[in-house]
Amino acid sequence: MLVSLHWFIFLLNLPAATWNIYRFIMVPSGNMGVFDPTEIHNRGQLKSHMKEAMIKLGFHLLCFFMYLYSMILALIND
């Protein structure tokens, strides 16, 4: 996005990318991944993980429609 000078889209995606990198780095050693299935059910973290997943879904849905609008606008202008 930076190479093609789409600054607004880059700045929109920067917080989500930073959050994903942070989550990946902070995975405790010994876990299978960010979402360890046994730990979610043992500690009762399922509700917080579902909330995070719904926020991400809303963000990606918003981005999808923005990208779709940008693509249609680019096709019409050419």
Residue pairs with C-beta under 8 A, 6 or more apart in sequence:
1 7
1 9
1 10
1 13
2 10
9 66
9 67
9 70
12 63
12 66
13 63
16 56
16 59
23 34
24 34
27 33
27 34
31 39
35 49
39 45
40 46
40 49
